[in-house]
Amino acid sequence: MIALERARDAAPRHGSVREALGRAYYGAGRPAAAGAEFAEAIEIDPTNDYAHFGLALCLARGGERTRALGHLRLAIAMRPGNPAYRRALSRVEHQATAPPPGRDTGGPEAAGGPEGSGPSTADPGPPGGRA
C-alpha cells in the first residue's frame, strides 16, 4: 500500500493509481479511505466503471445506499455484462428496502438472529477484479 500511496503522491492525476489504491484500502478494511480514492478516480475519469462500483460499495457499507445505487447503476450502464456489478446492485437494492438493523421486526428469526451474528448485510462484498 505504501508504494501505491507514493505513486499517488507522485502522480495525483492518474486515475488508475487512484483506483488501485482504492482497491487496496477497501481490501484492508478502510472503506472511507477507499471511497475517497474511488471518488478521485471518478473525478479524473468519469467513465471509470470500476471506480463507480468501488465507490458504491464504500457508500453502501457506510449506509449511504441511495448514493450507492446511483453509482452502481452508472457502472452497469458502462459495463452491462459485468455480473459482479449486477449482484452488488441487487444486494444494495434489497438493503435499501430492508428495515434498519436493530429494529424490532418480530423476533430473532425475522431479524436474522442476534445482533452481530453472521456477516454484515451493509457490505455487499469486496471489490473484485474486472469481468
N, C-alpha and C positions, 0 to 999 in steps of 0.2 A: 504494500500500500504506500510505503514511503516513496518508492520510485515513481508511482503514479502521481503522488502529490507534488513531487519535484517536477515531473513532466508538465503538470497543470500550471505550476508556477512559472515555468519557462515558456510555455505556450498556452496562455489562458484562453485563446480564441479557437482552440482545436476541439471541436465537438466530440471527436472520437475519444480523446483523452478524458473529457468530462464524463462521457458515457461509461468508459471503463472504470473510472474512479467511483461513479455511482454504483456500478455493479459490485465493486469491492466493498464499499461501505455497507451496502444492503446485506451482502453475504456475511459481513462482520457484525450484523445486528445494529447498525447505525442508520435507521431509516430517515432521520431528519437530515443528516449529512448527505445521504444518498439522494434524497429528494432535491436538495439544493443543487447538487451536481447535475441531476437529470434536467432540472428546470433551466440551468445554464446551457446545457446541451441543446435544449429546445430553443432557447433564445438565439443561439448560434445558428442552428439549422432546424427551422420549424417542421421540416419534413422527416425528421428522425423518428421513425415509428417506434423504435425500441426505447428511446428516451421518454416518449409519451407513455409507453407501457410501464417502464420502471417508475416514473413519477406517479402514475396511477396506483401502483402497488404501495408506494410510500404513503400516498394520501389516504388510501383505504385503511392501511394499518394505523394511521393516526385518527381515524374516524371521519375523515372528510370524504364520505362516499359519493356525494353529488359531484364534486370536482373530479374524483377518481373516475366516475362513469364517463365524464366528458373526454378525459384523456384516453380511456380505453376505446371509446367509440372512434376517436381520431386514429388511434393505432390500427384498429381493424379496417377503417376506410383506406388507410395507406397500404396495408398488407392483409387483404381479406383472407388469404389462405392460411394464416398462422393460427393453429389450434390453441396454442397457449394463451393468445390474446382473447379468444372466444371463451375459453374456460374461465379466465380471470373475470371477464365481463359477467358471465353467468353467476359466479360466486359473489361478486360485489353487488349485482342487482338483487340477489337473494338477501344479502346482508342489509341492503337499504330498506327492504320491506319487513325484515325481522324485528321483533321488539328489542329494545336495548338490553344489554346484559344486566342481570340483577333484577330485572322487572319480574314481578310475581305473575307467572303465566299458568299457575295451576299445579305446581309441584316440581320436584326434581326431574321427573321423566320429561315433562314438557319443556323444561329449560335445558335439557341435555345433561343432567347430572349436577353434582355440587360445583360451585364456582371454583375455577382453577383446575378442573379435571379435564384432561384432553387438550387437543390443540386449540389455539385461538381461532375463532371464526373471523376475526378482524384482519387476519393476514392471509391473503389469497395465495401466498407461497412466494418463494424467492424468484427473482428474475432469472430465467434460464437462457440458454443460447437461442439464437435466431433460428427459426424453422425455415 
